[in-house]
């Protein structure tokens, strides 16, 4: 059996769906099983990263773990609880969703935290795979309201290029890593097939939905005020702004899409295809 944590998030849910499609035994961890999507063969269980007892129950009878948790000030603690519980439970492999650029000398907090967690997994003696993607294409869904209502995407990205990565490709890589012994004890850096600016992304989405979409570059200060006023956690807001600071400096433009093809045997998805697939989200009028 495979346990997926963070199973209702963008990446986790796609992993769960793909494991189910392979007719594999899947247990999915969530705070609210009653609200989870009904998926054939998936056992939804209640638990959270601060409740070690719930993690122990979730790992009973499990052989491998897909480790995903939200970006959070306690992310290292949350994932450490999973790692320690997995080690005690005799789990044979952990596939961790990490981040591009994870390392001890990373300029910002998220990749440093991911590196810290990766090192704990290596030190645990459990077989592992680290999947390190660039910025999700699905982040653009956060602009769905402004696209539908204003024909605009607002972001503090400047004019830098980013190799946006489809979560569905990331999930495919993670599924291969957790199910195949060919991918044990390795790290996989994953990006989309091209580095494009937010202005180009807006144009691409506009073509897909049949109306002009423009990119409006906002300052970090404006972005901070908007995120905090919307109720976003302060730590997450600052982590998000750090990420866009290095994107503006050009560090998000690397293209490593061959990883997707090498691991999954299919090409990395383009933003054009993503925009067509998610057209209903970008055209549905909604509250901004």
Secondary structure as GFF3:
##gff-version 3
##sequence-region A 1 288
A	DSSP	beta_strand	2	4	.	.	.	ID=ss1
A	DSSP	alpha_helix	10	21	.	.	.	ID=ss2
A	DSSP	beta_strand	26	30	.	.	.	ID=ss3
A	DSSP	three_ten_helix	33	35	.	.	.	ID=ss4
A	DSSP	beta_strand	42	46	.	.	.	ID=ss5
A	DSSP	alpha_helix	52	58	.	.	.	ID=ss6
A	DSSP	beta_strand	64	67	.	.	.	ID=ss7
A	DSSP	alpha_helix	75	89	.	.	.	ID=ss8
A	DSSP	beta_strand	93	97	.	.	.	ID=ss9
A	DSSP	alpha_helix	109	124	.	.	.	ID=ss10
A	DSSP	beta_strand	127	133	.	.	.	ID=ss11
A	DSSP	three_ten_helix	137	143	.	.	.	ID=ss12
A	DSSP	alpha_helix	144	150	.	.	.	ID=ss13
A	DSSP	beta_strand	152	155	.	.	.	ID=ss14
A	DSSP	beta_strand	161	162	.	.	.	ID=ss15
A	DSSP	alpha_helix	167	179	.	.	.	ID=ss16
A	DSSP	three_ten_helix	181	183	.	.	.	ID=ss17
A	DSSP	beta_strand	186	190	.	.	.	ID=ss18
A	DSSP	beta_strand	196	197	.	.	.	ID=ss19
A	DSSP	alpha_helix	198	209	.	.	.	ID=ss20
A	DSSP	beta_strand	214	217	.	.	.	ID=ss21
A	DSSP	alpha_helix	220	229	.	.	.	ID=ss22
A	DSSP	alpha_helix	234	248	.	.	.	ID=ss23
A	DSSP	alpha_helix	258	264	.	.	.	ID=ss24
A	DSSP	alpha_helix	271	277	.	.	.	ID=ss25
A	DSSP	alpha_helix	279	283	.	.	.	ID=ss26
###
